[in-house]
Amino acid sequence: MGKGEEIARADQAKQILEHPLYVEALATVREALIDHLLNTRVAEEVERDRLYITIKALDLVHQHIQSVLETGTLAEKEQEFFN
C-alpha cells in the first residue's frame, strides 16, 4: 500500500472515529454489553465468556480503525518531511 493510499485511509478513519453516529453506537453497544455482563448470574459462566469476547471484538474493531488513522498520519508526516 502506498503512502497516498495510507493517507487517504487515515482521512476516512478519522471521519469514522469522529462521526457522531459511530461514537454513539460504540458507546451504546459497549455500555449495553457491559451492563448485561454485570447482571449475569453466578452460574452463567458461558454467557459471561460470550459477552467478554464480544466486548473485546468491539474494542478490536475500534483499535483497527485507530491504527489506520495513526499509520496514515505517520505516512503524511513522513511525506512532508521528505518533500
mmCIF file of the N, C-alpha and C atoms, coordinates in Angstrom:
data_MODEL
# 
_entry.id   MODEL 
# 
loop_
_atom_site.group_PDB 
_atom_site.id 
_atom_site.type_symbol 
_atom_site.label_atom_id 
_atom_site.label_alt_id 
_atom_site.label_comp_id 
_atom_site.label_asym_id 
_atom_site.label_entity_id 
_atom_site.label_seq_id 
_atom_site.pdbx_PDB_ins_code 
_atom_site.Cartn_x 
_atom_site.Cartn_y 
_atom_site.Cartn_z 
_atom_site.occupancy 
_atom_site.B_iso_or_equiv 
_atom_site.pdbx_formal_charge 
_atom_site.auth_seq_id 
_atom_site.auth_comp_id 
_atom_site.auth_asym_id 
_atom_site.auth_atom_id 
_atom_site.pdbx_PDB_model_num 
ATOM 1   N N  . MET A 1 1  ? 0.849   -1.166  0.000  1.00 0.00 ? 1  MET A N  1 
ATOM 2   C CA . MET A 1 1  ? 0.000   0.000   0.000  1.00 0.00 ? 1  MET A CA 1 
ATOM 3   C C  . MET A 1 1  ? 0.896   1.230   0.000  1.00 0.00 ? 1  MET A C  1 
ATOM 4   N N  . GLY A 1 2  ? 0.620   2.149   -0.892 1.00 0.00 ? 2  GLY A N  1 
ATOM 5   C CA . GLY A 1 2  ? 1.433   3.350   -0.999 1.00 0.00 ? 2  GLY A CA 1 
ATOM 6   C C  . GLY A 1 2  ? 1.080   4.397   0.048  1.00 0.00 ? 2  GLY A C  1 
ATOM 7   N N  . LYS A 1 3  ? 1.959   5.364   0.182  1.00 0.00 ? 3  LYS A N  1 
ATOM 8   C CA . LYS A 1 3  ? 1.758   6.437   1.164  1.00 0.00 ? 3  LYS A CA 1 
ATOM 9   C C  . LYS A 1 3  ? 0.465   7.209   0.896  1.00 0.00 ? 3  LYS A C  1 
ATOM 10  N N  . GLY A 1 4  ? 0.179   7.452   -0.396 1.00 0.00 ? 4  GLY A N  1 
ATOM 11  C CA . GLY A 1 4  ? -1.033  8.187   -0.738 1.00 0.00 ? 4  GLY A CA 1 
ATOM 12  C C  . GLY A 1 4  ? -2.291  7.463   -0.290 1.00 0.00 ? 4  GLY A C  1 
ATOM 13  N N  . GLU A 1 5  ? -2.287  6.148   -0.462 1.00 0.00 ? 5  GLU A N  1 
ATOM 14  C CA . GLU A 1 5  ? -3.447  5.359   -0.043 1.00 0.00 ? 5  GLU A CA 1 
ATOM 15  C C  . GLU A 1 5  ? -3.557  5.327   1.487  1.00 0.00 ? 5  GLU A C  1 
ATOM 16  N N  . GLU A 1 6  ? -2.425  5.233   2.177  1.00 0.00 ? 6  GLU A N  1 
ATOM 17  C CA . GLU A 1 6  ? -2.436  5.252   3.639  1.00 0.00 ? 6  GLU A CA 1 
ATOM 18  C C  . GLU A 1 6  ? -2.981  6.572   4.162  1.00 0.00 ? 6  GLU A C  1 
ATOM 19  N N  . ILE A 1 7  ? -2.613  7.665   3.509  1.00 0.00 ? 7  ILE A N  1 
ATOM 20  C CA . ILE A 1 7  ? -3.092  8.986   3.911  1.00 0.00 ? 7  ILE A CA 1 
ATOM 21  C C  . ILE A 1 7  ? -4.594  9.105   3.664  1.00 0.00 ? 7  ILE A C  1 
ATOM 22  N N  . ALA A 1 8  ? -5.051  8.614   2.522  1.00 0.00 ? 8  ALA A N  1 
ATOM 23  C CA . ALA A 1 8  ? -6.485  8.658   2.208  1.00 0.00 ? 8  ALA A CA 1 
ATOM 24  C C  . ALA A 1 8  ? -7.279  7.814   3.202  1.00 0.00 ? 8  ALA A C  1 
ATOM 25  N N  . ARG A 1 9  ? -6.745  6.632   3.536  1.00 0.00 ? 9  ARG A N  1 
ATOM 26  C CA . ARG A 1 9  ? -7.426  5.768   4.502  1.00 0.00 ? 9  ARG A CA 1 
ATOM 27  C C  . ARG A 1 9  ? -7.451  6.402   5.893  1.00 0.00 ? 9  ARG A C  1 
ATOM 28  N N  . ALA A 1 10 ? -6.409  7.143   6.228  1.00 0.00 ? 10 ALA A N  1 
ATOM 29  C CA . ALA A 1 10 ? -6.374  7.828   7.517  1.00 0.00 ? 10 ALA A CA 1 
ATOM 30  C C  . ALA A 1 10 ? -7.477  8.876   7.587  1.00 0.00 ? 10 ALA A C  1 
ATOM 31  N N  . ASP A 1 11 ? -7.690  9.570   6.484  1.00 0.00 ? 11 ASP A N  1 
ATOM 32  C CA . ASP A 1 11 ? -8.762  10.566  6.443  1.00 0.00 ? 11 ASP A CA 1 
ATOM 33  C C  . ASP A 1 11 ? -10.117 9.893   6.647  1.00 0.00 ? 11 ASP A C  1 
ATOM 34  N N  . GLN A 1 12 ? -10.307 8.760   5.998  1.00 0.00 ? 12 GLN A N  1 
ATOM 35  C CA . GLN A 1 12 ? -11.562 8.021   6.157  1.00 0.00 ? 12 GLN A CA 1 
ATOM 36  C C  . GLN A 1 12 ? -11.720 7.519   7.597  1.00 0.00 ? 12 GLN A C  1 
ATOM 37  N N  . ALA A 1 13 ? -10.636 7.018   8.169  1.00 0.00 ? 13 ALA A N  1 
ATOM 38  C CA . ALA A 1 13 ? -10.675 6.531   9.548  1.00 0.00 ? 13 ALA A CA 1 
ATOM 39  C C  . ALA A 1 13 ? -11.020 7.654   10.510 1.00 0.00 ? 13 ALA A C  1 
ATOM 40  N N  . LYS A 1 14 ? -10.433 8.820   10.275 1.00 0.00 ? 14 LYS A N  1 
ATOM 41  C CA . LYS A 1 14 ? -10.719 9.975   11.135 1.00 0.00 ? 14 LYS A CA 1 
ATOM 42  C C  . LYS A 1 14 ? -12.197 10.357  11.040 1.00 0.00 ? 14 LYS A C  1 
ATOM 43  N N  . GLN A 1 15 ? -12.738 10.347  9.830  1.00 0.00 ? 15 GLN A N  1 
ATOM 44  C CA . GLN A 1 15 ? -14.157 10.656  9.653  1.00 0.00 ? 15 GLN A CA 1 
ATOM 45  C C  . GLN A 1 15 ? -15.031 9.670   10.416 1.00 0.00 ? 15 GLN A C  1 
ATOM 46  N N  . ILE A 1 16 ? -14.660 8.397   10.359 1.00 0.00 ? 16 ILE A N  1 
ATOM 47  C CA . ILE A 1 16 ? -15.434 7.377   11.081 1.00 0.00 ? 16 ILE A CA 1 
ATOM 48  C C  . ILE A 1 16 ? -15.331 7.596   12.588 1.00 0.00 ? 16 ILE A C  1 
ATOM 49  N N  . LEU A 1 17 ? -14.108 7.733   13.082 1.00 0.00 ? 17 LEU A N  1 
ATOM 50  C CA . LEU A 1 17 ? -13.892 7.866   14.524 1.00 0.00 ? 17 LEU A CA 1 
ATOM 51  C C  . LEU A 1 17 ? -14.553 9.108   15.100 1.00 0.00 ? 17 LEU A C  1 
ATOM 52  N N  . GLU A 1 18 ? -14.662 10.157  14.311 1.00 0.00 ? 18 GLU A N  1 
ATOM 53  C CA . GLU A 1 18 ? -15.247 11.409  14.793 1.00 0.00 ? 18 GLU A CA 1 
ATOM 54  C C  . GLU A 1 18 ? -16.730 11.548  14.462 1.00 0.00 ? 18 GLU A C  1 
ATOM 55  N N  . HIS A 1 19 ? -17.250 10.603  13.693 1.00 0.00 ? 19 HIS A N  1 
ATOM 56  C CA . HIS A 1 19 ? -18.653 10.698  13.298 1.00 0.00 ? 19 HIS A CA 1 
ATOM 57  C C  . HIS A 1 19 ? -19.536 10.457  14.529 1.00 0.00 ? 19 HIS A C  1 
ATOM 58  N N  . PRO A 1 20 ? -20.469 11.370  14.796 1.00 0.00 ? 20 PRO A N  1 
ATOM 59  C CA . PRO A 1 20 ? -21.317 11.243  15.995 1.00 0.00 ? 20 PRO A CA 1 
ATOM 60  C C  . PRO A 1 20 ? -22.083 9.916   16.076 1.00 0.00 ? 20 PRO A C  1 
ATOM 61  N N  . LEU A 1 21 ? -22.526 9.405   14.945 1.00 0.00 ? 21 LEU A N  1 
ATOM 62  C CA . LEU A 1 21 ? -23.268 8.142   14.958 1.00 0.00 ? 21 LEU A CA 1 
ATOM 63  C C  . LEU A 1 21 ? -22.364 6.973   15.361 1.00 0.00 ? 21 LEU A C  1 
ATOM 64  N N  . TYR A 1 22 ? -21.121 6.967   14.883 1.00 0.00 ? 22 TYR A N  1 
ATOM 65  C CA . TYR A 1 22 ? -20.173 5.914   15.271 1.00 0.00 ? 22 TYR A CA 1 
ATOM 66  C C  . TYR A 1 22 ? -19.865 6.007   16.759 1.00 0.00 ? 22 TYR A C  1 
ATOM 67  N N  . VAL A 1 23 ? -19.593 7.212   17.225 1.00 0.00 ? 23 VAL A N  1 
ATOM 68  C CA . VAL A 1 23 ? -19.271 7.419   18.646 1.00 0.00 ? 23 VAL A CA 1 
ATOM 69  C C  . VAL A 1 23 ? -20.443 6.953   19.511 1.00 0.00 ? 23 VAL A C  1 
ATOM 70  N N  . GLU A 1 24 ? -21.643 7.340   19.114 1.00 0.00 ? 24 GLU A N  1 
ATOM 71  C CA . GLU A 1 24 ? -22.843 6.946   19.858 1.00 0.00 ? 24 GLU A CA 1 
ATOM 72  C C  . GLU A 1 24 ? -23.038 5.429   19.830 1.00 0.00 ? 24 GLU A C  1 
ATOM 73  N N  . ALA A 1 25 ? -22.907 4.830   18.649 1.00 0.00 ? 25 ALA A N  1 
ATOM 74  C CA . ALA A 1 25 ? -23.111 3.394   18.516 1.00 0.00 ? 25 ALA A CA 1 
ATOM 75  C C  . ALA A 1 25 ? -22.101 2.612   19.345 1.00 0.00 ? 25 ALA A C  1 
ATOM 76  N N  . LEU A 1 26 ? -20.843 2.998   19.268 1.00 0.00 ? 26 LEU A N  1 
ATOM 77  C CA . LEU A 1 26 ? -19.801 2.309   20.019 1.00 0.00 ? 26 LEU A CA 1 
ATOM 78  C C  . LEU A 1 26 ? -20.078 2.384   21.518 1.00 0.00 ? 26 LEU A C  1 
ATOM 79  N N  . ALA A 1 27 ? -20.392 3.571   22.005 1.00 0.00 ? 27 ALA A N  1 
ATOM 80  C CA . ALA A 1 27 ? -20.648 3.751   23.432 1.00 0.00 ? 27 ALA A CA 1 
ATOM 81  C C  . ALA A 1 27 ? -21.907 3.008   23.872 1.00 0.00 ? 27 ALA A C  1 
ATOM 82  N N  . THR A 1 28 ? -22.955 3.087   23.070 1.00 0.00 ? 28 THR A N  1 
ATOM 83  C CA . THR A 1 28 ? -24.224 2.447   23.428 1.00 0.00 ? 28 THR A CA 1 
ATOM 84  C C  . THR A 1 28 ? -24.094 0.931   23.464 1.00 0.00 ? 28 THR A C  1 
ATOM 85  N N  . VAL A 1 29 ? -23.474 0.359   22.436 1.00 0.00 ? 29 VAL A N  1 
ATOM 86  C CA . VAL A 1 29 ? -23.324 -1.094  22.374 1.00 0.00 ? 29 VAL A CA 1 
ATOM 87  C C  . VAL A 1 29 ? -22.408 -1.580  23.493 1.00 0.00 ? 29 VAL A C  1 
ATOM 88  N N  . ARG A 1 30 ? -21.295 -0.883  23.690 1.00 0.00 ? 30 ARG A N  1 
ATOM 89  C CA . ARG A 1 30 ? -20.356 -1.289  24.741 1.00 0.00 ? 30 ARG A CA 1 
ATOM 90  C C  . ARG A 1 30 ? -21.021 -1.224  26.119 1.00 0.00 ? 30 ARG A C  1 
ATOM 91  N N  . GLU A 1 31 ? -21.733 -0.150  26.368 1.00 0.00 ? 31 GLU A N  1 
ATOM 92  C CA . GLU A 1 31 ? -22.424 0.020   27.655 1.00 0.00 ? 31 GLU A CA 1 
ATOM 93  C C  . GLU A 1 31 ? -23.476 -1.083  27.866 1.00 0.00 ? 31 GLU A C  1 
ATOM 94  N N  . ALA A 1 32 ? -24.226 -1.401  26.820 1.00 0.00 ? 32 ALA A N  1 
ATOM 95  C CA . ALA A 1 32 ? -25.248 -2.450  26.928 1.00 0.00 ? 32 ALA A CA 1 
ATOM 96  C C  . ALA A 1 32 ? -24.607 -3.812  27.201 1.00 0.00 ? 32 ALA A C  1 
ATOM 97  N N  . LEU A 1 33 ? -23.495 -4.093  26.519 1.00 0.00 ? 33 LEU A N  1 
ATOM 98  C CA . LEU A 1 33 ? -22.809 -5.369  26.736 1.00 0.00 ? 33 LEU A CA 1 
ATOM 99  C C  . LEU A 1 33 ? -22.254 -5.473  28.155 1.00 0.00 ? 33 LEU A C  1 
ATOM 100 N N  . ILE A 1 34 ? -21.651 -4.402  28.633 1.00 0.00 ? 34 ILE A N  1 
ATOM 101 C CA . ILE A 1 34 ? -21.101 -4.397  29.990 1.00 0.00 ? 34 ILE A CA 1 
ATOM 102 C C  . ILE A 1 34 ? -22.223 -4.521  31.014 1.00 0.00 ? 34 ILE A C  1 
ATOM 103 N N  . ASP A 1 35 ? -23.321 -3.812  30.798 1.00 0.00 ? 35 ASP A N  1 
ATOM 104 C CA . ASP A 1 35 ? -24.468 -3.889  31.702 1.00 0.00 ? 35 ASP A CA 1 
ATOM 105 C C  . ASP A 1 35 ? -24.993 -5.323  31.765 1.00 0.00 ? 35 ASP A C  1 
ATOM 106 N N  . HIS A 1 36 ? -25.113 -5.938  30.594 1.00 0.00 ? 36 HIS A N  1 
ATOM 107 C CA . HIS A 1 36 ? -25.585 -7.318  30.542 1.00 0.00 ? 36 HIS A CA 1 
ATOM 108 C C  . HIS A 1 36 ? -24.587 -8.250  31.245 1.00 0.00 ? 36 HIS A C  1 
ATOM 109 N N  . LEU A 1 37 ? -23.316 -8.025  31.032 1.00 0.00 ? 37 LEU A N  1 
ATOM 110 C CA . LEU A 1 37 ? -22.274 -8.825  31.670 1.00 0.00 ? 37 LEU A CA 1 
ATOM 111 C C  . LEU A 1 37 ? -22.364 -8.730  33.192 1.00 0.00 ? 37 LEU A C  1 
ATOM 112 N N  . LEU A 1 38 ? -22.521 -7.518  33.685 1.00 0.00 ? 38 LEU A N  1 
ATOM 113 C CA . LEU A 1 38 ? -22.570 -7.305  35.136 1.00 0.00 ? 38 LEU A CA 1 
ATOM 114 C C  . LEU A 1 38 ? -23.840 -7.856  35.771 1.00 0.00 ? 38 LEU A C  1 
ATOM 115 N N  . ASN A 1 39 ? -24.860 -8.072  34.976 1.00 0.00 ? 39 ASN A N  1 
ATOM 116 C CA . ASN A 1 39 ? -26.132 -8.573  35.501 1.00 0.00 ? 39 ASN A CA 1 
ATOM 117 C C  . ASN A 1 39 ? -26.338 -10.069 35.269 1.00 0.00 ? 39 ASN A C  1 
ATOM 118 N N  . THR A 1 40 ? -25.277 -10.780 34.894 1.00 0.00 ? 40 THR A N  1 
ATOM 119 C CA . THR A 1 40 ? -25.406 -12.228 34.747 1.00 0.00 ? 40 THR A CA 1 
ATOM 120 C C  . THR A 1 40 ? -25.377 -12.872 36.135 1.00 0.00 ? 40 THR A C  1 
ATOM 121 N N  . ARG A 1 41 ? -26.006 -14.009 36.210 1.00 0.00 ? 41 ARG A N  1 
ATOM 122 C CA . ARG A 1 41 ? -25.984 -14.768 37.470 1.00 0.00 ? 41 ARG A CA 1 
ATOM 123 C C  . ARG A 1 41 ? -24.659 -15.536 37.571 1.00 0.00 ? 41 ARG A C  1 
ATOM 124 N N  . VAL A 1 42 ? -24.333 -15.944 38.760 1.00 0.00 ? 42 VAL A N  1 
ATOM 125 C CA . VAL A 1 42 ? -23.073 -16.649 39.016 1.00 0.00 ? 42 VAL A CA 1 
ATOM 126 C C  . VAL A 1 42 ? -22.949 -17.879 38.118 1.00 0.00 ? 42 VAL A C  1 
ATOM 127 N N  . ALA A 1 43 ? -24.030 -18.590 37.905 1.00 0.00 ? 43 ALA A N  1 
ATOM 128 C CA . ALA A 1 43 ? -23.998 -19.832 37.136 1.00 0.00 ? 43 ALA A CA 1 
ATOM 129 C C  . ALA A 1 43 ? -23.873 -19.605 35.628 1.00 0.00 ? 43 ALA A C  1 
ATOM 130 N N  . GLU A 1 44 ? -23.974 -18.392 35.160 1.00 0.00 ? 44 GLU A N  1 
ATOM 131 C CA . GLU A 1 44 ? -23.968 -18.091 33.720 1.00 0.00 ? 44 GLU A CA 1 
ATOM 132 C C  . GLU A 1 44 ? -22.557 -17.815 33.195 1.00 0.00 ? 44 GLU A C  1 
ATOM 133 N N  . GLU A 1 45 ? -21.665 -18.721 33.430 1.00 0.00 ? 45 GLU A N  1 
ATOM 134 C CA . GLU A 1 45 ? -20.274 -18.551 33.011 1.00 0.00 ? 45 GLU A CA 1 
ATOM 135 C C  . GLU A 1 45 ? -20.133 -18.460 31.495 1.00 0.00 ? 45 GLU A C  1 
ATOM 136 N N  . VAL A 1 46 ? -20.850 -19.304 30.780 1.00 0.00 ? 46 VAL A N  1 
ATOM 137 C CA . VAL A 1 46 ? -20.752 -19.309 29.316 1.00 0.00 ? 46 VAL A CA 1 
ATOM 138 C C  . VAL A 1 46 ? -21.234 -17.978 28.757 1.00 0.00 ? 46 VAL A C  1 
ATOM 139 N N  . GLU A 1 47 ? -22.307 -17.453 29.305 1.00 0.00 ? 47 GLU A N  1 
ATOM 140 C CA . GLU A 1 47 ? -22.837 -16.158 28.853 1.00 0.00 ? 47 GLU A CA 1 
ATOM 141 C C  . GLU A 1 47 ? -21.837 -15.040 29.140 1.00 0.00 ? 47 GLU A C  1 
ATOM 142 N N  . ARG A 1 48 ? -21.211 -15.067 30.302 1.00 0.00 ? 48 ARG A N  1 
ATOM 143 C CA . ARG A 1 48 ? -20.202 -14.046 30.633 1.00 0.00 ? 48 ARG A CA 1 
ATOM 144 C C  . ARG A 1 48 ? -19.021 -14.125 29.681 1.00 0.00 ? 48 ARG A C  1 
ATOM 145 N N  . ASP A 1 49 ? -18.579 -15.339 29.385 1.00 0.00 ? 49 ASP A N  1 
ATOM 146 C CA . ASP A 1 49 ? -17.479 -15.507 28.434 1.00 0.00 ? 49 ASP A CA 1 
ATOM 147 C C  . ASP A 1 49 ? -17.851 -14.955 27.059 1.00 0.00 ? 49 ASP A C  1 
ATOM 148 N N  . ARG A 1 50 ? -19.072 -15.257 26.612 1.00 0.00 ? 50 ARG A N  1 
ATOM 149 C CA . ARG A 1 50 ? -19.542 -14.768 25.311 1.00 0.00 ? 50 ARG A CA 1 
ATOM 150 C C  . ARG A 1 50 ? -19.584 -13.244 25.292 1.00 0.00 ? 50 ARG A C  1 
ATOM 151 N N  . LEU A 1 51 ? -20.089 -12.652 26.352 1.00 0.00 ? 51 LEU A N  1 
ATOM 152 C CA . LEU A 1 51 ? -20.158 -11.188 26.414 1.00 0.00 ? 51 LEU A CA 1 
ATOM 153 C C  . LEU A 1 51 ? -18.762 -10.567 26.463 1.00 0.00 ? 51 LEU A C  1 
ATOM 154 N N  . TYR A 1 52 ? -17.863 -11.172 27.220 1.00 0.00 ? 52 TYR A N  1 
ATOM 155 C CA . TYR A 1 52 ? -16.486 -10.678 27.307 1.00 0.00 ? 52 TYR A CA 1 
ATOM 156 C C  . TYR A 1 52 ? -15.828 -10.700 25.932 1.00 0.00 ? 52 TYR A C  1 
ATOM 157 N N  . ILE A 1 53 ? -15.984 -11.814 25.218 1.00 0.00 ? 53 ILE A N  1 
ATOM 158 C CA . ILE A 1 53 ? -15.400 -11.931 23.880 1.00 0.00 ? 53 ILE A CA 1 
ATOM 159 C C  . ILE A 1 53 ? -16.011 -10.899 22.930 1.00 0.00 ? 53 ILE A C  1 
ATOM 160 N N  . THR A 1 54 ? -17.290 -10.669 23.051 1.00 0.00 ? 54 THR A N  1 
ATOM 161 C CA . THR A 1 54 ? -17.966 -9.673  22.196 1.00 0.00 ? 54 THR A CA 1 
ATOM 162 C C  . THR A 1 54 ? -17.447 -8.273  22.482 1.00 0.00 ? 54 THR A C  1 
ATOM 163 N N  . ILE A 1 55 ? -17.265 -7.939  23.740 1.00 0.00 ? 55 ILE A N  1 
ATOM 164 C CA . ILE A 1 55 ? -16.721 -6.624  24.112 1.00 0.00 ? 55 ILE A CA 1 
ATOM 165 C C  . ILE A 1 55 ? -15.310 -6.468  23.552 1.00 0.00 ? 55 ILE A C  1 
ATOM 166 N N  . LYS A 1 56 ? -14.505 -7.515  23.677 1.00 0.00 ? 56 LYS A N  1 
ATOM 167 C CA . LYS A 1 56 ? -13.140 -7.468  23.149 1.00 0.00 ? 56 LYS A CA 1 
ATOM 168 C C  . LYS A 1 56 ? -13.140 -7.312  21.631 1.00 0.00 ? 56 LYS A C  1 
ATOM 169 N N  . ALA A 1 57 ? -14.060 -7.986  20.946 1.00 0.00 ? 57 ALA A N  1 
ATOM 170 C CA . ALA A 1 57 ? -14.161 -7.863  19.488 1.00 0.00 ? 57 ALA A CA 1 
ATOM 171 C C  . ALA A 1 57 ? -14.545 -6.440  19.103 1.00 0.00 ? 57 ALA A C  1 
ATOM 172 N N  . LEU A 1 58 ? -15.460 -5.848  19.831 1.00 0.00 ? 58 LEU A N  1 
ATOM 173 C CA . LEU A 1 58 ? -15.847 -4.461  19.581 1.00 0.00 ? 58 LEU A CA 1 
ATOM 174 C C  . LEU A 1 58 ? -14.643 -3.534  19.750 1.00 0.00 ? 58 LEU A C  1 
ATOM 175 N N  . ASP A 1 59 ? -13.868 -3.770  20.796 1.00 0.00 ? 59 ASP A N  1 
ATOM 176 C CA . ASP A 1 59 ? -12.653 -2.974  21.022 1.00 0.00 ? 59 ASP A CA 1 
ATOM 177 C C  . ASP A 1 59 ? -11.635 -3.164  19.896 1.00 0.00 ? 59 ASP A C  1 
ATOM 178 N N  . LEU A 1 60 ? -11.520 -4.387  19.384 1.00 0.00 ? 60 LEU A N  1 
ATOM 179 C CA . LEU A 1 60 ? -10.576 -4.652  18.291 1.00 0.00 ? 60 LEU A CA 1 
ATOM 180 C C  . LEU A 1 60 ? -10.958 -3.905  17.016 1.00 0.00 ? 60 LEU A C  1 
ATOM 181 N N  . VAL A 1 61 ? -12.240 -3.811  16.733 1.00 0.00 ? 61 VAL A N  1 
ATOM 182 C CA . VAL A 1 61 ? -12.692 -3.058  15.560 1.00 0.00 ? 61 VAL A CA 1 
ATOM 183 C C  . VAL A 1 61 ? -12.279 -1.597  15.715 1.00 0.00 ? 61 VAL A C  1 
ATOM 184 N N  . HIS A 1 62 ? -12.544 -1.033  16.891 1.00 0.00 ? 62 HIS A N  1 
ATOM 185 C CA . HIS A 1 62 ? -12.188 0.367   17.144 1.00 0.00 ? 62 HIS A CA 1 
ATOM 186 C C  . HIS A 1 62 ? -10.672 0.564   17.066 1.00 0.00 ? 62 HIS A C  1 
ATOM 187 N N  . GLN A 1 63 ? -9.921  -0.357  17.629 1.00 0.00 ? 63 GLN A N  1 
ATOM 188 C CA . GLN A 1 63 ? -8.465  -0.250  17.598 1.00 0.00 ? 63 GLN A CA 1 
ATOM 189 C C  . GLN A 1 63 ? -7.914  -0.342  16.175 1.00 0.00 ? 63 GLN A C  1 
ATOM 190 N N  . HIS A 1 64 ? -8.541  -1.149  15.347 1.00 0.00 ? 64 HIS A N  1 
ATOM 191 C CA . HIS A 1 64 ? -8.086  -1.258  13.956 1.00 0.00 ? 64 HIS A CA 1 
ATOM 192 C C  . HIS A 1 64 ? -8.282  0.067   13.220 1.00 0.00 ? 64 HIS A C  1 
ATOM 193 N N  . ILE A 1 65 ? -9.442  0.667   13.397 1.00 0.00 ? 65 ILE A N  1 
ATOM 194 C CA . ILE A 1 65 ? -9.702  1.957   12.738 1.00 0.00 ? 65 ILE A CA 1 
ATOM 195 C C  . ILE A 1 65 ? -8.722  3.007   13.263 1.00 0.00 ? 65 ILE A C  1 
ATOM 196 N N  . GLN A 1 66 ? -8.468  2.998   14.568 1.00 0.00 ? 66 GLN A N  1 
ATOM 197 C CA . GLN A 1 66 ? -7.500  3.920   15.164 1.00 0.00 ? 66 GLN A CA 1 
ATOM 198 C C  . GLN A 1 66 ? -6.108  3.689   14.592 1.00 0.00 ? 66 GLN A C  1 
ATOM 199 N N  . SER A 1 67 ? -5.744  2.444   14.377 1.00 0.00 ? 67 SER A N  1 
ATOM 200 C CA . SER A 1 67 ? -4.443  2.099   13.805 1.00 0.00 ? 67 SER A CA 1 
ATOM 201 C C  . SER A 1 67 ? -4.305  2.606   12.373 1.00 0.00 ? 67 SER A C  1 
ATOM 202 N N  . VAL A 1 68 ? -5.371  2.499   11.596 1.00 0.00 ? 68 VAL A N  1 
ATOM 203 C CA . VAL A 1 68 ? -5.361  3.014   10.222 1.00 0.00 ? 68 VAL A CA 1 
ATOM 204 C C  . VAL A 1 68 ? -5.113  4.525   10.250 1.00 0.00 ? 68 VAL A C  1 
ATOM 205 N N  . LEU A 1 69 ? -5.765  5.214   11.178 1.00 0.00 ? 69 LEU A N  1 
ATOM 206 C CA . LEU A 1 69 ? -5.576  6.667   11.317 1.00 0.00 ? 69 LEU A CA 1 
ATOM 207 C C  . LEU A 1 69 ? -4.122  6.983   11.673 1.00 0.00 ? 69 LEU A C  1 
ATOM 208 N N  . GLU A 1 70 ? -3.566  6.274   12.626 1.00 0.00 ? 70 GLU A N  1 
ATOM 209 C CA . GLU A 1 70 ? -2.196  6.548   13.066 1.00 0.00 ? 70 GLU A CA 1 
ATOM 210 C C  . GLU A 1 70 ? -1.179  6.241   11.965 1.00 0.00 ? 70 GLU A C  1 
ATOM 211 N N  . THR A 1 71 ? -1.385  5.152   11.243 1.00 0.00 ? 71 THR A N  1 
ATOM 212 C CA . THR A 1 71 ? -0.480  4.788   10.151 1.00 0.00 ? 71 THR A CA 1 
ATOM 213 C C  . THR A 1 71 ? -0.491  5.868   9.073  1.00 0.00 ? 71 THR A C  1 
ATOM 214 N N  . GLY A 1 72 ? -1.670  6.329   8.713  1.00 0.00 ? 72 GLY A N  1 
ATOM 215 C CA . GLY A 1 72 ? -1.789  7.363   7.691  1.00 0.00 ? 72 GLY A CA 1 
ATOM 216 C C  . GLY A 1 72 ? -1.220  8.695   8.143  1.00 0.00 ? 72 GLY A C  1 
ATOM 217 N N  . THR A 1 73 ? -1.400  9.016   9.416  1.00 0.00 ? 73 THR A N  1 
ATOM 218 C CA . THR A 1 73 ? -0.848  10.261  9.958  1.00 0.00 ? 73 THR A CA 1 
ATOM 219 C C  . THR A 1 73 ? 0.675   10.228  9.897  1.00 0.00 ? 73 THR A C  1 
ATOM 220 N N  . LEU A 1 74 ? 1.262   9.091   10.246 1.00 0.00 ? 74 LEU A N  1 
ATOM 221 C CA . LEU A 1 74 ? 2.721   8.948   10.156 1.00 0.00 ? 74 LEU A CA 1 
ATOM 222 C C  . LEU A 1 74 ? 3.194   9.026   8.700  1.00 0.00 ? 74 LEU A C  1 
ATOM 223 N N  . ALA A 1 75 ? 2.439   8.406   7.795  1.00 0.00 ? 75 ALA A N  1 
ATOM 224 C CA . ALA A 1 75 ? 2.796   8.449   6.374  1.00 0.00 ? 75 ALA A CA 1 
ATOM 225 C C  . ALA A 1 75 ? 2.758   9.884   5.858  1.00 0.00 ? 75 ALA A C  1 
ATOM 226 N N  . GLU A 1 76 ? 1.772   10.649  6.311  1.00 0.00 ? 76 GLU A N  1 
ATOM 227 C CA . GLU A 1 76 ? 1.661   12.042  5.879  1.00 0.00 ? 76 GLU A CA 1 
ATOM 228 C C  . GLU A 1 76 ? 2.837   12.864  6.399  1.00 0.00 ? 76 GLU A C  1 
ATOM 229 N N  . LYS A 1 77 ? 3.204   12.670  7.650  1.00 0.00 ? 77 LYS A N  1 
ATOM 230 C CA . LYS A 1 77 ? 4.346   13.399  8.220  1.00 0.00 ? 77 LYS A CA 1 
ATOM 231 C C  . LYS A 1 77 ? 5.641   13.012  7.523  1.00 0.00 ? 77 LYS A C  1 
ATOM 232 N N  . GLU A 1 78 ? 5.789   11.736  7.218  1.00 0.00 ? 78 GLU A N  1 
ATOM 233 C CA . GLU A 1 78 ? 6.967   11.259  6.502  1.00 0.00 ? 78 GLU A CA 1 
ATOM 234 C C  . GLU A 1 78 ? 7.038   11.887  5.104  1.00 0.00 ? 78 GLU A C  1 
ATOM 235 N N  . GLN A 1 79 ? 5.903   11.937  4.446  1.00 0.00 ? 79 GLN A N  1 
ATOM 236 C CA . GLN A 1 79 ? 5.838   12.522  3.109  1.00 0.00 ? 79 GLN A CA 1 
ATOM 237 C C  . GLN A 1 79 ? 6.193   14.011  3.158  1.00 0.00 ? 79 GLN A C  1 
ATOM 238 N N  . GLU A 1 80 ? 5.696   14.716  4.158  1.00 0.00 ? 80 GLU A N  1 
ATOM 239 C CA . GLU A 1 80 ? 6.012   16.149  4.300  1.00 0.00 ? 80 GLU A CA 1 
ATOM 240 C C  . GLU A 1 80 ? 7.499   16.350  4.584  1.00 0.00 ? 80 GLU A C  1 
ATOM 241 N N  . PHE A 1 81 ? 8.073   15.462  5.387  1.00 0.00 ? 81 PHE A N  1 
ATOM 242 C CA . PHE A 1 81 ? 9.477   15.575  5.764  1.00 0.00 ? 81 PHE A CA 1 
ATOM 243 C C  . PHE A 1 81 ? 10.388  15.403  4.555  1.00 0.00 ? 81 PHE A C  1 
ATOM 244 N N  . PHE A 1 82 ? 10.050  14.468  3.679  1.00 0.00 ? 82 PHE A N  1 
ATOM 245 C CA . PHE A 1 82 ? 10.909  14.172  2.538  1.00 0.00 ? 82 PHE A CA 1 
ATOM 246 C C  . PHE A 1 82 ? 10.597  15.008  1.315  1.00 0.00 ? 82 PHE A C  1 
ATOM 247 N N  . ASN A 1 83 ? 9.563   15.812  1.345  1.00 0.00 ? 83 ASN A N  1 
ATOM 248 C CA . ASN A 1 83 ? 9.235   16.663  0.193  1.00 0.00 ? 83 ASN A CA 1 
ATOM 249 C C  . ASN A 1 83 ? 9.538   18.111  0.445  1.00 0.00 ? 83 ASN A C  1 
# 
